[in-house]
Amino acid sequence: MPASAQEMGQAGAALMKPIRILLVDDHPGMLRQLAGMLPEGFEVVEMLESGKGVPAAIAEHHPDIIVLDITLPGQSGIQVASQLRRAGDETKIIFLTMHNDPDYARAALESGGMAYVVKMRMASDLGPALRAVTAGERYISPSPELKELRA
């Protein structure tokens, strides 16, 4: 007897691999909070407190998405993203930052970011940003300061 559409859909969902996420933020508490906020279907492969280990983590885990803080010790997240792009890495990048500033957002997007999420809005914006980036779309936190970039 043929399987119902619902059974086939459930079987397909069970076979779907989770979206692999690399989290990079210099605050351990923020990393734990981020990991706890990920929607179903997303899994953390590694958490880093600086950008220094990002290339090695990418080589080891092959994440689908990097959630990357801008303000990091040593080098900024924007510098990390620029280096990755120059090296030919195409991992999707979501910037997560306290900077609700169009200049930072523009620099982040120009360095290869697909999304820009302001930390004070991460509870409402992280999930939509992850889904947008997974679908190949850009996402910018809706705030008056970033309005010009959302158009």
C-alpha positions in Angstrom: 0.0 0.0 0.0 1.5 3.4 -0.9 2.5 5.8 1.9 0.3 8.9 2.5 1.7 12.3 1.7 1.9 13.0 5.4 4.0 9.9 6.1 6.2 10.7 3.1 6.6 14.3 4.5 7.5 13.1 7.9 10.0 10.6 6.5 11.6 13.4 4.4 11.8 15.7 7.4 13.5 12.9 9.5 16.1 12.5 6.7 16.9 16.2 6.5 20.2 17.0 8.0 20.3 19.9 10.5 21.8 23.2 9.5 25.3 23.3 11.0 26.2 26.5 12.9 29.5 27.9 14.0 29.1 30.5 16.8 31.8 33.1 17.3 31.5 35.7 20.2 34.0 36.8 22.8 31.5 36.4 25.7 31.0 32.7 26.8 27.6 33.7 28.3 26.4 35.1 24.9 27.6 31.9 23.2 25.5 29.8 25.6 22.5 32.1 25.1 22.8 31.9 21.3 23.1 28.1 21.4 19.9 27.9 23.4 18.0 30.2 21.0 18.6 28.2 17.8 15.3 27.0 16.2 14.7 23.4 15.6 16.7 22.1 12.7 19.8 24.1 13.5 22.8 22.6 15.5 25.9 24.1 16.9 29.1 22.4 15.7 31.5 24.6 17.6 31.7 27.8 19.7 34.7 30.1 19.6 35.6 33.2 21.6 37.7 34.8 18.9 38.1 34.8 15.1 41.5 33.1 15.3 40.2 29.6 15.1 37.5 30.2 12.5 39.4 28.8 9.5 40.3 25.6 11.4 36.7 25.2 12.6 35.4 25.6 9.1 37.9 23.0 7.8 36.9 20.5 10.5 33.1 21.0 10.8 32.1 22.4 7.4 29.3 24.6 8.9 26.5 25.9 6.8 26.4 29.2 8.6 28.7 31.3 10.9 27.1 33.5 13.4 29.9 36.1 13.9 30.2 38.9 16.4 31.8 42.1 15.0 33.7 43.1 18.1 36.2 40.4 18.8 39.7 40.4 20.4 42.6 40.5 18.0 40.6 41.0 14.8 37.1 42.1 14.1 34.4 39.8 12.7 34.4 42.0 9.6 38.2 41.3 9.2 37.5 37.6 9.7 34.8 37.5 7.1 36.9 39.4 4.6 39.8 37.0 5.1 37.4 34.0 4.6 36.1 35.5 1.3 39.6 36.3 0.0 40.5 32.6 0.7 37.5 31.5 -1.4 35.3 30.3 1.5 31.6 30.7 0.8 30.1 29.8 4.2 27.1 32.0 4.9 27.7 34.6 7.5 25.3 36.2 9.9 26.8 39.2 11.8 25.5 39.5 15.4 26.5 42.8 17.0 25.7 45.5 19.5 26.3 48.1 16.8 23.0 49.5 15.6 24.8 51.6 13.0 24.5 51.7 9.2 28.2 52.1 8.7 29.0 48.9 10.6 26.2 47.1 8.8 27.3 48.3 5.4 30.9 47.2 6.1 29.6 43.8 7.4 27.6 43.2 4.3 30.4 44.3 2.0 32.8 41.9 3.7 30.5 38.9 2.8 27.8 38.9 5.4 24.3 37.9 4.4 22.6 39.1 7.6 23.1 41.8 10.2 21.4 41.1 13.6 21.5 43.6 16.4 22.0 41.9 19.8 19.3 43.8 21.5 16.9 42.3 18.9 18.4 38.8 18.7 15.5 37.1 20.6 13.1 38.2 17.8 15.6 38.4 14.8 17.9 35.5 15.1 15.4 32.8 13.9 14.2 34.9 10.9 17.8 35.7 10.0 18.8 32.0 10.1 15.9 31.0 7.9 16.5 33.9 5.5 20.2 33.0 5.1 19.4 29.3 4.8 17.1 30.3 1.8 19.9 32.4 0.3 18.3 35.7 1.3 19.6 38.8 3.1 18.3 39.8 6.5 18.8 43.1 8.4 17.3 43.7 11.8 14.4 46.1 11.5 15.4 49.2 13.3 15.1 52.9 12.3 18.9 53.3 12.2 19.2 50.5 9.6 16.1 51.4 7.6 18.1 52.6 4.6 19.9 49.2 4.2 16.7 47.2 4.3 15.3 48.7 1.1 
